[in-house]
Amino acid sequence: MFPYQEASWSVVDGAMFIGWGTSLPGWATAISAIICAVVLVIGHMSEAEKAKKFD
């Protein structure tokens, strides 16, 4: 059943975050940080390899 009287987005008056009060925000932040770190490390290794060609 839809949580409101009518099945329309016009009755939604604010943001709904279903993970509030759980560990979801912490996990999402940790996963995002790990992904960013991996991308930075891979990018650094790739650019360092390209730069060695000019030394």
PEMOGI-V824505 format. One record per backbone hydrogen bond with DSSP energy under -0.5 kcal/mol. NH is the residue of the N-H (numbers start at 1). CO is the residue of the C=O. If there is no record, write none. Layout:
BEGIN
nh->NH co->CO
nh->NH co->CO
END
This chain:
BEGIN
nh->8 co->6
nh->11 co->8
nh->12 co->9
nh->13 co->11
nh->17 co->15
nh->18 co->16
nh->20 co->17
nh->22 co->19
nh->27 co->23
nh->28 co->24
nh->29 co->25
nh->30 co->26
nh->31 co->27
nh->32 co->28
nh->33 co->29
nh->34 co->30
nh->35 co->31
nh->36 co->32
nh->37 co->33
nh->38 co->34
nh->39 co->35
nh->40 co->36
nh->41 co->37
nh->42 co->38
nh->43 co->39
nh->44 co->40
nh->45 co->41
nh->46 co->42
nh->47 co->43
nh->48 co->44
nh->49 co->45
nh->50 co->46
nh->51 co->47
nh->52 co->48
nh->53 co->49
nh->53 co->50
nh->54 co->51
nh->55 co->52
END
